[in-house]
Amino acid sequence: MRSKNLFLMVFLLVVGTALWLSPVSAESGTTPLSLPPSSNEFSSGNTQASVDALAWYDGLIEYSSILNCPSIIGGFPYFENGMGTYVGFTADPEAASPGINQTYYVHVIVAGLGNSCAGQRAFIDVQLPANTSLAITPSTPVYCFAGGTPLNPPSSCPQTLPASPFNPGAFALYSPDAANNYTWPVPQGAFWEFQIPVKSTTALTGSPFRANVWAMDGNDNPWLRPEIGVFVFSNTPVVIYPTPSTEIAQNPDLSYQYKSQAYIYTFNQTGTAYFDLGTSSGNYSLKTDMVPIPNPGTAWYIWDDWVDPPFNLSPNTTYYWRARFVSSGGQTYFGTEQSFSTFSSGLVTLGDGTPASCNSSSLNTALNTPGLQTLKFDCGGTPVSIAMAATKTIASNLTIDGGNRVTLSAPANSRHFEVTGGVVFALENLRLINGNPGTGCGGAVRVSGNSLFISNRSSFLSNYSPNDGGALCVIAGSQAELYSSLFQSNSAALNGGAISSQGTLTVLWTDVSRNTAGGNGGGVFFDSPFASTSMDFRRSLAADNKATGASSKGGGIYLNGIADINTSTVAQNTSAEGAGIYNLNSTPSIESSTIASNQATGGAGGIMAGGAGIFYVRGSIIANNLPLNCGTGQVSSLGYNLENTNQCAFNAAGDKKSQDARLDRLRFNGGASRTMFLKPGSPAIDAGNPAGCGQFDQRGYFGNPGEVFFREADGNGDGVKLCDIGAFELLPDDVLITDIFLPFLRR
């Protein structure tokens, strides 16, 4: 075992934060405790004379999300943080303060960060740690600060905190504003701080102090609940732990280092600290490391990185450990049991081949495996449905493969996955159902923080968003790629019944059907008018979607940005205007596609543009849409298009107008999604661009061997191979499916 070394250490007693300054070579060690004050990105710095010798120790910030008001007025709405709030307490751990029955302060910070059209106000109450009560007296009052300045008049700062009407056991911080139900105004730039004196009758080790902040913002009006663990000291030696108690760091060679740590309050006693390690709870027989504490002192920081060749930690293993202090007088003081899990090789297989082994608990354990990179399932040969225990935040690269047998049902009032932090998250052969978050966009998946979401052969069914994106929401800066997937029966209260994207969106071989939006984009809502983003909707289907608002636009697809609709069918969608595709201020291209049988209550039912928008159309069928196929003056033909009326200004080479396209109804004719078969005699057959119509039709037909770069076929039997207009390529051996109705027999 390498020798133990003493190093000068500085650490922060802040939830989730500690500074690791020891050299990598040290297996374990001790240092005297020294504590600088903590800070948040909008810390106040206000400390009253009564707590001048102490420092604030603060928790993490909780945020609300709102639609930026000027962006709504300007027609380019985007989300931003509405409010931010955190809590903290005063302490001087070097002096073991606060002590039992000693008055100390906790505080709540609420800041206005965003610009909501409805304005923002907050109701605030606080829940104290265990065995803790208010200690408000004339000499230890409640202090209130507005923008860093003491509240004026001072009488506006409440000195009585009654029971909260909303959260049992909490104390309310009422404002003097009776006209606004005693709530606090939190406009953009506002900054409130409330310092509350309290007293604890027992020692505390991380007992939670929480604020409940009702962010009334005219959007989702969420409850924000920031929290921190509070420490109160006694004069008896004690072992406590920071959060996390084991830090994990990745080395340059991509291996991992595990550092377990504890704080020993010895109160001038000398002795020896120990780290005990095992692989089962309560059994620490695997390894014990010794850390001498030869000098008197109040408190010590000790650590162990478990590096002691030939002993090594095993991958994908959960270890249990504790720290203990044995004084020179022979008395032992135990810390509570802690645990950590080592990273796996990256692959985790959930299940033992039986359906019962694939349940909510085992899924939650698998999803939280350290180092997880790929999750697969072994649940037996029959399909299984697993209820998720909680929304999983994806903050590292991960692939989940359901093997076409697994359905994940979202937790109550939650979405399935929150993707953030610039990661790549892929779903393969999986079904997500019943997502319904209480706030925010994305019923099943929300993608933010410059992340990439990939769906391969996955289904999103019956999910709901109270905002945008019934199944999927992509925040600006992030991306989504959807391959051979199904989005069906999803709904959104606002825009994008299935999909809402402010970032680059790729849709290939995918079916977006029977979704509903209360605003725009019954199927897809693409709102990203930036040169760096685009949407590619290719060899896919948008059908039977609805945008139900009185002025709704884009029953199938709503576009505001660079977009390409290629070899796809957009059919049987409904909205107030632009039931097939609505385009705002953009110049999307439509190529080798079929836009048919969409119905609007006004304007054009097929394709319609607003503002400076215009469609560039080539090799496509636009037919049988009501009340009109196209908006007047909103189409530029690039040739070889077909229309059943004369409303789209199809006057370029190869264009056909006022001709019945002879489309069959939408149904499965092979391929991943439904198409519209070209009936015999259709003027679209072999009438496409002689230069070619791309490699595939929507079904995936790609020509004969040796001709795989063209979808040409001799559909009309004249001996000449030419591609057809629209998304469907008629092959010589294609047979039109006819409906057969059997007689009804009474027996």
Buried (B, 14 or more C-beta within 10 A) or exposed (E): EEEBBBBEBEBBBBBEBBEBEBEEEBBBBBBBBEBEBBBBEEBBEBBBEBBEEBBBBBBBBBBBBBBBBEBBEEEBBBBBBBBBBBBBBBBBBEBBBBBBEEBBBBBBBBBBBBBBBEBBBBBBBBBBBEBBEBBBEEEBBBBBBBEEEBBEEEEEBBEEBEEBEEBEEBBBBBBEEEEEEBBBBBEBEBBBBBBBBBBBEEBBBBBBBBBBBBBBBBBBBBBBBBBBBBBBBBEEBBBBBBBBBBBBEEEEEEEBBBBBBBBBBBBEBBBBBBBBBBEEEEEBEBBBBEBEBEEEBBBBBBBBBBBBEEEEBEBBEBBBBBBBBBBEEEEEBBBEEBBBBBBBEBBBEBBEEEBEBBBBEBBBBBBEBBBBBBBBBBBBEEBBEBBBBEBBEBBEBBBBBBEEBBBBBBBEEBBBBBBBBBBBBBBBBBBBBBBBBEBBBBBBBBBBBBBBBBBBBBBBBBBBBBBBBBBBBBBBBBBBBBBBBBBBBBBBBBBBBBBBBBBBBBBBBBBBBBBBBBBBBBBBBBBBBBEEBBBBBBBBBBBBBBBBBEEBBBBBBBBBBBBBBBBBBBBBBBBBBBBBBBBBBBBBBBBBBBBBBBBBBBBBBBBBBBEEBBBBBBBBBBBBBBBBBBBEEBBBBBBBBBBBBEBBBBEBEBBBBEBEBBBBEBEEBBBBBBBBBBBEEBBBBBBBBBEBBBBBBBBBBBBEEEEEEBBBBBBBEEEEBBBBBBBBBBBEEBEEEEEEEEEEEEE
